[in-house]
Amino acid sequence: MLLRHTNDEIIPREALTVNPAKTCQPIGAMYAALGLHGCLPHSHGSQGCCAYHRSTLSRHYKEPVMAATSSFTEGASVFGGQANLLQAILNIFTLYDPEVIAVHTTCLSETIGDDIPQIVSKAKDEGKIPEGKYIIHSNTPSYVGAHVTGFSAMVKAMVDYFAETASEKATTVNLIPGWVEPTDMRELRRLTQMMSIDSIMFPDTSGVLDAPQTGKHEFYPQGGVTVADLRRTGASQATVALGATASAAAAKALQSKCKVPMQLLDLPIGLSATDRFIDTLRLVGNVEVPAAIEQERGRLVDMITDMQQYFHGKRVALWGDPDQLVSLIEMLLDLQMRPVYVVSGTPSKAFEERVRSMLDEAGIEGAKVKQGATADMFLLHQWIKNEGVDLLIGNTYGKYIARDEDIPLIRHGFPILDRVGHTYFPTVGYRGAMRLLEQMLDRFLDRQDRDAPESSFELVM
């Protein structure tokens, strides 16, 4: 394999990225847009860009992803894409009849400098947008940020375009879930419902990218937050935003625009983060935590007690999105494991400082943390070649390192391209933590069984 030629001598790099630990902004914007009911995402760029974004999402979620494109050719690349987008708007509303078109830009349209609000305004003037239909947009060039920042930009656009200020506050609580799986969003909604909290979740890809098989294709599945609910977010009593990278921008915009107070939390992955999430819901909703949730927590604590002996001191390497990594690292530290290598291609100095602070406080010596363009899978492999780890946690792109270095891998995050079914099992909340614990223990004990000599191959472990 090519990765077997990865050298262990680490030479500082400033401009070269080898096997990046991220994907591009428009993918995140497209995923967020799919969490809006009756929405057709639109890629303002070339057909190739849109095909890549759709295929990556389809390969991860194993579902058809519908999206349109401005289909730039040489002419649009030179003279701008206004004519293409105007024609696309007319065609989309005529042929596909969405409630919303969510336009996201690409490298090419951003480099040209297309003014999307101006083009949309011209489309309105020319009568290309039917009554009761909407167009929103986000600027998401691929040469800036990563897929999770593109997601953030589109979620903020939902607030900018739809949230309305209200003179009287309602009892609803806004929940911005961050970039998680559709089943995670369903689990978050289940927890809020168990606590008798009337929540408005946005975006919401549950029921869209994990829609049931009925034998009939629905161009716009039943899931997704509605425009009517997005309008009501401005009247909510509070916003709970999960994940600083993916959700903070929208929560701050809602607070500034509609005076809705916000609570910014980590993704509720693991015991401690889920505890904070549940306690925050209790406070903002002015409700009691039901016994059923306390029992779920108790079962998780019991699992941790039974399994901790197998986890203690294990060295772990992680890569992926900042919000996911922060919560995973906290969970590992709670289990007295040692997250020693952490890589995120998403540029965020705040993330790097946060993780270093967490590891220093836990006394993890010799840990390496890096974010940005040169924080890539090549560097992670070099670190591992110099001093190995017991477990890898990250997306599919780590499978080459897992194979070359013979290290167990837990697939987590985005994208997962080589497995099916992962989108149906949550990793948030107490139930999600239980699944992660089982996955980790299975990897360790499977390895112990595989490597055990005949004399110590045990039935009970």
C-alpha positions as CSV (number, residue, x, y, z in Angstrom):
1,M,0.0,0.0,0.0
2,L,1.0,3.6,-0.6
3,L,0.8,4.4,3.1
4,R,3.4,1.9,3.9
5,H,5.8,4.4,2.3
6,T,4.9,7.0,4.9
7,N,8.2,8.0,6.5
8,D,8.5,8.4,10.3
9,E,10.8,11.5,10.0
10,I,8.4,14.5,10.5
11,I,9.4,17.5,8.5
12,P,7.4,20.7,9.2
13,R,5.0,21.6,6.4
14,E,3.4,25.0,5.8
15,A,1.6,24.6,2.4
16,L,1.4,20.9,1.5
17,T,-1.6,18.8,2.6
18,V,-1.4,15.1,2.2
19,N,-4.7,13.2,2.6
20,P,-6.7,16.0,4.3
21,A,-8.7,15.2,7.5
22,K,-11.8,17.1,6.2
23,T,-14.0,17.7,3.2
24,C,-15.2,20.9,1.6
25,Q,-17.7,23.5,2.8
26,P,-20.5,23.0,0.2
27,I,-21.0,19.4,1.4
28,G,-21.9,20.7,4.9
29,A,-24.1,23.4,3.4
30,M,-25.9,20.7,1.4
31,Y,-26.4,18.5,4.4
32,A,-27.8,21.3,6.5
33,A,-30.2,22.3,3.7
34,L,-31.6,18.8,3.5
35,G,-32.7,19.3,7.1
36,L,-35.2,21.9,5.9
37,H,-38.5,20.4,4.8
38,G,-39.3,20.7,1.1
39,C,-35.9,22.2,0.4
40,L,-33.8,21.5,-2.7
41,P,-30.2,22.4,-2.2
42,H,-28.6,24.2,-5.1
43,S,-24.8,24.2,-5.9
44,H,-23.9,27.5,-7.6
45,G,-20.9,26.2,-9.6
46,S,-20.0,23.4,-12.0
47,Q,-21.8,20.1,-12.5
48,G,-18.7,18.3,-11.2
49,C,-18.8,20.1,-7.8
50,C,-22.4,19.2,-7.3
51,A,-21.8,15.6,-8.3
52,Y,-19.0,15.3,-5.8
53,H,-21.1,16.8,-3.0
54,R,-24.1,14.5,-3.7
55,S,-22.0,11.4,-4.1
56,T,-20.2,11.9,-0.8
57,L,-23.4,12.4,1.1
58,S,-25.1,9.4,-0.7
59,R,-22.1,7.1,0.0
60,H,-22.2,8.0,3.7
61,Y,-26.0,7.9,4.3
62,K,-26.8,5.3,1.6
63,E,-29.7,7.4,0.5
64,P,-30.4,9.4,-2.7
65,V,-29.5,13.1,-2.3
66,M,-31.4,15.5,-4.5
67,A,-29.7,18.7,-5.4
68,A,-29.5,21.1,-8.4
69,T,-26.6,22.9,-10.0
70,S,-26.0,26.1,-12.0
71,S,-23.9,24.0,-14.4
72,F,-21.1,26.4,-15.0
73,T,-19.2,26.1,-18.3
74,E,-16.4,28.2,-19.7
75,G,-18.8,31.1,-20.4
76,A,-20.0,31.4,-16.8
77,S,-16.5,31.0,-15.6
78,V,-15.5,34.2,-17.4
79,F,-18.7,36.3,-17.4
80,G,-20.2,35.1,-14.1
81,G,-23.1,32.8,-13.2
82,Q,-26.0,35.2,-13.0
83,A,-27.7,33.9,-16.2
84,N,-27.2,30.3,-15.1
85,L,-28.7,30.9,-11.7
86,L,-31.7,32.8,-13.0
87,Q,-32.5,30.1,-15.4
88,A,-32.0,27.4,-12.7
89,I,-34.4,29.2,-10.4
90,L,-37.1,29.2,-13.1
91,N,-36.5,25.6,-14.0
92,I,-36.4,24.3,-10.4
93,F,-39.7,26.0,-9.3
94,T,-41.4,24.9,-12.6
95,L,-40.2,21.3,-12.6
96,Y,-39.5,20.3,-9.0
97,D,-41.7,22.7,-7.0
98,P,-39.7,22.9,-3.8
99,E,-40.8,25.2,-0.9
100,V,-37.2,26.5,-0.6
101,I,-34.1,26.6,-2.8
102,A,-31.0,26.7,-0.6
103,V,-28.2,28.1,-2.7
104,H,-24.6,27.5,-1.6
105,T,-21.6,28.9,-3.5
106,T,-18.5,27.0,-4.6
107,C,-14.9,27.9,-5.3
108,L,-15.6,29.1,-8.8
109,S,-18.6,31.3,-8.1
110,E,-16.8,32.8,-5.1
111,T,-13.7,33.5,-7.1
112,I,-15.8,35.2,-9.8
113,G,-17.5,37.2,-7.1
114,D,-21.2,36.4,-7.9
115,D,-23.6,38.4,-5.7
116,I,-26.2,35.9,-4.7
117,P,-28.6,38.3,-3.0
118,Q,-28.5,40.6,-6.0
119,I,-29.2,37.7,-8.4
120,V,-32.1,36.5,-6.2
121,S,-33.5,40.0,-6.1
122,K,-33.4,40.1,-9.9
123,A,-35.2,36.7,-10.0
124,K,-38.0,38.2,-7.8
125,D,-38.3,41.3,-10.1
126,E,-38.6,39.0,-13.1
127,G,-41.3,36.9,-11.5
128,K,-39.2,33.7,-11.4
129,I,-40.0,33.0,-7.7
130,P,-43.6,31.9,-7.1
131,E,-45.7,33.4,-4.3
132,G,-45.0,31.5,-1.0
133,K,-41.7,30.1,-2.2
134,Y,-38.3,31.1,-0.8
135,I,-34.6,31.2,-1.7
136,I,-31.9,31.3,1.0
137,H,-28.1,31.3,0.5
138,S,-24.8,30.8,2.2
139,N,-21.2,31.6,1.0
140,T,-19.2,28.4,1.1
141,P,-16.0,28.4,-1.0
142,S,-14.1,25.2,-0.7
143,Y,-10.7,26.9,-0.2
144,V,-11.9,28.2,3.2
145,G,-13.0,26.2,6.2
146,A,-14.3,22.6,6.0
147,H,-17.6,20.8,5.7
148,V,-18.6,21.6,9.3
149,T,-18.1,25.3,8.7
150,G,-20.3,25.1,5.5
151,F,-22.9,23.4,7.6
152,S,-22.7,26.3,10.1
153,A,-23.1,28.9,7.4
154,M,-26.3,27.3,6.0
155,V,-27.8,26.9,9.5
156,K,-27.1,30.6,10.2
157,A,-28.8,31.4,6.8
158,M,-32.0,29.7,8.1
159,V,-32.0,32.2,11.0
160,D,-31.1,35.2,8.8
161,Y,-33.9,34.5,6.4
162,F,-36.7,33.1,8.5
163,A,-36.5,33.9,12.2
164,E,-39.0,36.6,13.2
165,T,-38.9,38.8,16.3
166,A,-41.9,38.3,18.6
167,S,-43.2,40.7,21.3
168,E,-44.1,37.8,23.6
169,K,-42.0,34.8,24.2
170,A,-43.4,31.3,23.8
171,T,-42.5,28.2,25.9
172,T,-40.6,26.6,23.0
173,V,-36.9,25.9,23.2
174,N,-34.7,26.0,20.1
175,L,-32.3,23.1,19.7
176,I,-29.5,23.4,17.1
177,P,-28.0,19.9,17.0
178,G,-24.8,20.5,15.1
179,W,-23.4,18.1,12.6
180,V,-24.6,14.7,13.8
181,E,-26.4,11.8,12.2
182,P,-30.2,11.9,11.5
183,T,-30.6,9.2,14.2
184,D,-28.8,11.4,16.6
185,M,-31.2,14.2,15.9
186,R,-34.1,11.8,16.5
187,E,-32.5,10.8,19.8
188,L,-32.1,14.4,20.9
189,R,-35.8,15.0,20.1
190,R,-36.7,11.9,22.1
191,L,-34.9,13.2,25.2
192,T,-36.5,16.6,24.9
193,Q,-39.9,15.0,24.6
194,M,-39.3,12.8,27.6
195,M,-38.7,16.0,29.5
196,S,-41.9,17.5,28.2
197,I,-40.1,20.3,26.4
198,D,-41.6,21.7,23.3
199,S,-38.5,22.1,21.1
200,I,-37.8,23.4,17.6
201,M,-34.9,21.5,16.1
202,F,-33.1,23.0,13.1
203,P,-31.8,21.6,10.9
204,D,-33.4,18.2,11.2
205,T,-32.3,15.5,8.7
206,S,-34.2,12.7,10.5
207,G,-36.8,11.4,8.2
208,V,-34.9,12.7,5.2
209,L,-31.7,10.8,5.1
210,D,-33.0,7.8,7.0
211,A,-36.5,7.8,5.5
212,P,-38.3,4.4,5.7
213,Q,-38.5,2.2,2.6
214,T,-42.1,2.3,1.4
215,G,-41.5,1.2,-2.2
216,K,-42.3,4.7,-3.4
217,H,-39.8,7.4,-4.0
218,E,-40.6,10.8,-2.4
219,F,-38.6,13.7,-3.8
220,Y,-39.2,15.6,-0.6
221,P,-39.5,13.2,2.4
222,Q,-41.7,14.1,5.3
223,G,-38.8,15.0,7.6
224,G,-37.1,18.4,8.1
225,V,-37.9,21.5,10.0
226,T,-40.6,23.6,8.4
227,V,-40.4,27.2,7.4
228,A,-43.3,27.9,9.8
229,D,-41.3,26.5,12.7
230,L,-38.2,28.4,11.7
231,R,-40.3,31.6,11.9
232,R,-41.3,30.7,15.4
233,T,-37.7,30.3,16.6
234,G,-37.5,34.1,17.3
235,A,-40.2,33.7,19.9
236,S,-38.6,30.8,21.8
237,Q,-37.5,31.3,25.4
238,A,-34.0,29.9,24.8
239,T,-31.7,28.3,22.3
240,V,-29.6,25.3,23.1
241,A,-26.7,25.1,20.6
242,L,-24.6,21.9,20.4
243,G,-21.1,22.3,19.2
244,A,-19.2,25.5,18.9
245,T,-18.0,25.0,15.3
246,A,-21.3,23.9,13.8
247,S,-24.0,25.7,15.9
248,A,-22.6,28.8,17.6
249,A,-23.0,31.1,14.6
250,A,-26.7,30.4,14.2
251,A,-27.4,30.7,17.9
252,K,-25.6,34.0,18.1
253,A,-27.4,35.3,15.1
254,L,-30.8,34.4,16.7
255,Q,-29.8,36.0,19.9
256,S,-28.8,39.2,18.1
257,K,-31.7,39.3,15.8
258,C,-34.6,38.2,18.1
259,K,-33.1,38.5,21.6
260,V,-33.4,34.8,22.2
261,P,-30.8,33.8,25.0
262,M,-28.4,31.0,24.0
263,Q,-26.7,28.2,25.8
264,L,-23.7,26.8,24.0
265,L,-22.8,23.2,24.9
266,D,-20.6,20.4,23.7
267,L,-22.2,17.6,21.7
268,P,-23.8,15.3,24.3
269,I,-21.4,12.4,23.6
270,G,-20.4,10.4,26.7
271,L,-21.5,10.7,30.3
272,S,-20.3,14.2,31.3
273,A,-21.5,16.0,28.2
274,T,-24.9,14.3,28.3
275,D,-25.2,15.2,31.9
276,R,-24.7,18.9,31.1
277,F,-27.1,18.7,28.2
278,I,-29.9,17.2,30.3
279,D,-29.3,19.7,33.1
280,T,-29.4,22.6,30.7
281,L,-32.7,21.4,29.3
282,R,-34.0,21.1,32.9
283,L,-33.1,24.7,33.6
284,V,-34.2,26.4,30.4
285,G,-37.4,24.3,30.3
286,N,-38.1,24.7,34.0
287,V,-38.9,21.0,34.2
288,E,-37.8,17.9,36.2
289,V,-35.7,15.1,34.9
290,P,-37.9,12.1,34.6
291,A,-37.1,8.8,36.2
292,A,-36.7,7.1,32.8
293,I,-33.8,9.3,31.9
294,E,-32.2,8.8,35.3
295,Q,-32.5,5.0,34.7
296,E,-30.8,5.3,31.3
297,R,-28.0,7.2,33.0
298,G,-27.7,4.5,35.7
299,R,-27.4,1.8,33.1
300,L,-24.6,3.7,31.4
301,V,-22.8,4.1,34.7
302,D,-23.1,0.4,35.3
303,M,-21.6,-0.4,32.0
304,I,-18.7,2.0,32.7
305,T,-18.1,0.2,36.0
306,D,-18.1,-3.2,34.4
307,M,-15.9,-2.2,31.4
308,Q,-13.4,0.3,32.9
309,Q,-10.8,-2.3,33.7
310,Y,-10.4,-3.0,30.0
311,F,-10.1,0.7,29.0
312,H,-7.7,2.0,31.6
313,G,-4.5,3.5,30.1
314,K,-5.3,2.6,26.5
315,R,-3.7,5.0,24.0
316,V,-6.1,6.4,21.3
317,A,-5.7,8.5,18.1
318,L,-8.6,10.5,16.9
319,W,-9.4,12.7,13.8
320,G,-12.5,14.4,12.5
321,D,-14.7,17.5,13.2
322,P,-13.8,19.7,16.2
323,D,-17.2,19.4,17.9
324,Q,-17.1,15.6,17.7
325,L,-13.6,15.4,18.9
326,V,-14.0,17.6,22.0
327,S,-16.8,15.4,23.3
328,L,-15.1,12.1,22.4
329,I,-11.9,13.2,24.2
330,E,-13.9,14.0,27.3
331,M,-15.6,10.6,27.2
332,L,-12.2,8.9,26.8
333,L,-10.7,10.8,29.7
334,D,-13.7,9.9,31.9
335,L,-12.8,6.2,31.1
336,Q,-9.2,6.9,32.1
337,M,-8.0,6.3,28.6
338,R,-5.3,8.4,26.9
339,P,-6.1,10.4,23.8
340,V,-2.6,11.0,22.7
341,Y,-3.0,12.1,19.0
342,V,-5.7,14.5,17.8
343,V,-6.1,15.8,14.3
344,S,-8.7,18.0,12.7
345,G,-8.5,19.5,9.2
346,T,-11.0,22.2,10.2
347,P,-9.1,25.4,11.0
348,S,-9.9,26.4,14.6
349,K,-7.3,27.6,17.1
350,A,-9.9,27.7,19.8
351,F,-10.4,23.9,19.3
352,E,-6.7,23.2,19.6
353,E,-6.4,25.3,22.7
354,R,-9.4,23.6,24.2
355,V,-8.1,20.1,23.6
356,R,-4.6,21.0,24.9
357,S,-6.2,22.4,28.0
358,M,-8.3,19.2,28.5
359,L,-5.3,16.9,28.1
360,D,-3.0,19.0,30.3
361,E,-5.6,19.0,33.1
362,A,-5.9,15.2,32.8
363,G,-2.1,14.8,33.0
364,I,-1.8,13.3,29.5
365,E,1.9,13.8,28.8
366,G,3.4,13.8,25.3
367,A,0.0,14.3,23.6
368,K,0.0,15.8,20.1
369,V,-2.8,18.1,18.8
370,K,-3.0,19.9,15.5
371,Q,-5.7,21.6,13.4
372,G,-5.8,23.3,10.0
373,A,-4.6,22.5,6.5
374,T,-1.4,20.6,7.5
375,A,-3.2,18.6,10.2
376,D,-3.8,15.6,7.9
377,M,-3.8,11.8,7.8
378,F,-0.2,11.7,6.7
379,L,0.9,13.6,9.8
380,L,-1.2,11.3,12.0
381,H,0.3,8.3,10.4
382,Q,3.8,9.6,11.1
383,W,3.0,10.2,14.8
384,I,1.7,6.6,15.1
385,K,4.8,5.2,13.3
386,N,7.0,7.0,16.0
387,E,4.9,5.7,18.9
388,G,1.9,3.5,18.4
389,V,-1.6,3.5,19.8
390,D,-4.1,0.9,20.9
391,L,-7.2,2.3,19.1
392,L,-8.2,4.6,16.2
393,I,-11.4,6.6,16.2
394,G,-12.4,8.5,13.1
395,N,-13.9,8.3,9.6
396,T,-13.2,5.8,6.8
397,Y,-10.0,7.5,5.7
398,G,-8.2,6.0,8.7
399,K,-8.7,2.4,7.5
400,Y,-5.4,2.5,5.6
401,I,-3.5,3.4,8.8
402,A,-5.5,0.7,10.7
403,R,-4.4,-1.9,8.1
404,D,-0.8,-0.8,7.7
405,E,-0.2,-0.6,11.5
406,D,-2.6,-3.4,12.5
407,I,-4.6,-1.2,14.9
408,P,-8.3,-1.6,15.7
409,L,-10.5,1.1,14.2
410,I,-13.9,2.5,15.3
411,R,-15.5,4.3,12.5
412,H,-17.1,7.6,13.7
413,G,-17.9,10.9,12.2
414,F,-18.1,11.9,8.5
415,P,-17.6,10.4,6.0
416,I,-18.0,6.7,6.6
417,L,-18.0,5.2,3.1
418,D,-17.2,1.5,3.6
419,R,-19.9,0.4,6.1
420,V,-23.7,0.3,6.1
421,G,-26.1,0.9,9.0
422,H,-24.1,3.4,11.1
423,T,-26.6,6.1,10.4
424,Y,-29.3,4.3,12.2
425,F,-27.7,4.0,15.7
426,P,-27.2,7.2,17.8
427,T,-23.9,8.0,19.5
428,V,-25.4,11.0,21.5
429,G,-27.1,10.8,24.8
430,Y,-26.8,8.0,27.4
431,R,-27.9,5.3,24.9
432,G,-25.4,6.5,22.3
433,A,-22.6,6.4,24.9
434,M,-23.5,2.8,25.7
435,R,-23.2,1.9,22.0
436,L,-19.7,3.5,21.8
437,L,-18.6,1.7,24.9
438,E,-19.7,-1.6,23.4
439,Q,-17.9,-0.9,20.2
440,M,-14.6,-0.1,22.0
441,L,-14.7,-3.1,24.3
442,D,-15.5,-5.4,21.4
443,R,-12.4,-4.1,19.5
444,F,-10.1,-4.6,22.4
445,L,-11.4,-8.1,23.3
446,D,-11.5,-9.2,19.7
447,R,-7.9,-8.2,19.5
448,Q,-7.1,-10.0,22.7
449,D,-8.7,-13.2,21.4
450,R,-6.9,-12.9,18.0
451,D,-3.5,-12.5,19.6
452,A,-3.8,-14.9,22.5
453,P,-1.7,-18.0,22.4
454,E,-3.4,-21.4,22.6
455,S,-2.5,-21.6,26.3
456,S,-4.3,-18.4,27.3
457,F,-7.3,-18.4,24.9
458,E,-10.0,-17.8,27.5
459,L,-13.7,-18.5,27.4
460,V,-14.4,-15.9,30.1
461,M,-12.6,-12.6,29.8
